Amino acid sequence: MARLLGALLAGLLVVTAAHGTAPARSGHGFDSIEAARSDWNATAPPTGGWTPVSLPDVWAPRWPGFDGVVWYRLRWSGDGGAVPQRPLGLLVEYINMAGAAHLNGSLIGRDASLVEPLSRSWNLPRFWVLDAPLLRPGANELLIRVSGLSTYQAGLGTVSLGPPEALRPAYRESLLMRRTLPLLGIGLTLVMGVLYGMLWLLRRSELSYGWFSLFSLLWVFYSYNYVALGSWPFATTEAFQRANHMALLASIACFFMFALHFCEKARARTRRTVLLLAAAGLAALLAMPTALLEPARDITVLLALFTYFASCAIIVRHAFMSRRLEVAVLAACLMLPVAAGLHDTLVFLEWLPGTRYYVTLSSSATLLGISFALTWRMVKGMRLVEHFNAELHQRVDEATQRLADGLKRQHAAELVQTRLTERLSLVRDLHDGLGMTLSSHIHSLGNRAEGDSDDVALWALREVNDDLRLIIESSAFDDTDELADRLVPLRHRSTRLLESAGIECRWQLQRLQGCRLGGKRGLDFLRVLQEALANVLKHSGATRVEVRIDAADGQLRLSIHDNGRGFTADAGSRPTSGMGLQSMRARAARLAGTLEIRSGSSGTLLELQCPIEASVPA
């Protein structure tokens, strides 16, 4: 690869040098070409001081430091003094900086501004068709007024005279090289700068994109020098050129930073050094006196060229070391701009003859190479992301399958646990309710006197049946059912039993809409109510009982008041009061509530209060 790149660079240098050292043309179709100096406001050529010249001409070596107007006089004779019958074509390759053309005393063309700020015609070829009435049968004279500054190679390019159809191809070629291709290059550079600038804004970590974008945008401003037809937006040519050289220096500094980041050589100390040197150079150009601008301009061009070559060397070396395709392509694309930059520098410094520059044409190769390299890296990154996404998708599928299997096993275990829990809950309910009732009545039957009837046994069996019904009815509800719905079966059954025993039962249910208790809490509440009504039925001797249930302010309140004979809880005046009261107090504790019983000659009052949303200890 090294030999290939070296051979390519050598060939480009030979071709570029051949362009730069082509013999100067003195003009075609003219008998004599002369030049004379004049002042800025001259409207007519001087009468004396004419000097023979050849074209293309740069007047700085002849008149060093002269800024002003130079008149070029080109003469030729008609064919044998006959009246011309056919038009002639006139091709002027360039006028540096601005000018006007007169044929036989008639103005045939001029630039917009012949004084500061000067028009810029050095990049604009001119072609006129000279009609026969403008031509004389004998001697003809073409006067071209050129306004220019010696610092910027002021002078006149090649002027050709001949048949229009013979000069048109040369005009099109010159227009292509001096206008069309540079404009296309600027447009391409601008597009690349904007595109990669947007990519950098979306991905700030890719600093090579950002430096390339900044380099491209600054290079657009520098390349504008090759297509601009005036000094806008600056008031003088000197200000325009100063800004142009600042853009050159800044763009090359950005290109160097791009090379460092692209080749992964951007150490912090190196970056700071480059940026400080670039800032110092820009400040020096900005503050430079006009008298020192010309040598400073030459130094700037040489410094920019050296920096550009150093950047290319970094990229070429990285291509050798990394063996990456995109870096090798970029290194190869940089060879053409290197040769063009070397040629243009020699022409700019007047070490090579000629006025044609190739850097704007060759810069497209740099942009295409960099664009390919950055795009290739982006594509490689996208491929890595796609591969990672595919691998991640596979891993996610595997993890999903493992999770699904685990969830199935967990669900099966939860079903088994739920069955065990329900069985255990049923056992506890039977133990707490039915078991306690059976134990109580077995004890009563075991201690009854011989003369007692079997009513006690019958009563015990009925109570067991009621408790079993309560368990069965409660199992038909879930946690979403309201308390009022759970009370309906117990209320109906209890009222019927009380009234059959001659006890009037009144119920007051207030504000129970939306009141809900969980399965266990609801069952505990109903059992307290059932136990209290069973005591009224069995022991109170009452003729009336009032049941009031109210839900308000997050509290559920139960009040049962009968007009029976009452009892003394501590004395245990009722045969079964001890066990019943203990059971009710235990259930009130599980409800996180309080149970109060007040009994006297006027009857018994039982009050239970518990929070509706309280957490019940296990």
SULKA-V977987 format. One record per run of one state. SS is the DSSP state (A for helix, B for strand, O for the rest). FROM is the first residue (numbers start at 1). LEN is the number of residues. If there is no record, write none. Layout:
BEGIN
ss=<SS,SS>
from=<FROM,FROM>
len=<LEN,LEN>
END
This chain:
BEGIN
ss=<O,A,O,B,O,B,O,B,O,B,O,B,O,B,O,B,O,B,O,B,O,B,O,A,O,B,A,O,B,O,B,O,A,O,A,O,A,O,A,O,A,O,A,O,A,O,A,O,A,O,B,O,A,O,B,O,B,O,A,O,B,O,B,O>
from=<1,2,21,28,29,32,39,51,53,57,59,67,78,88,93,95,97,98,104,106,111,126,131,132,135,139,150,153,155,157,159,163,164,203,207,227,237,263,268,288,290,323,325,349,359,448,455,476,483,501,504,511,519,541,544,553,555,563,577,591,593,601,603,612>
len=<1,19,7,1,3,7,12,2,4,2,8,11,10,5,2,2,1,6,2,5,15,5,1,3,4,11,3,2,2,2,4,1,39,4,20,10,26,5,20,2,33,2,24,10,89,7,21,7,18,3,7,8,22,3,9,2,8,14,14,2,8,2,9,7>
END
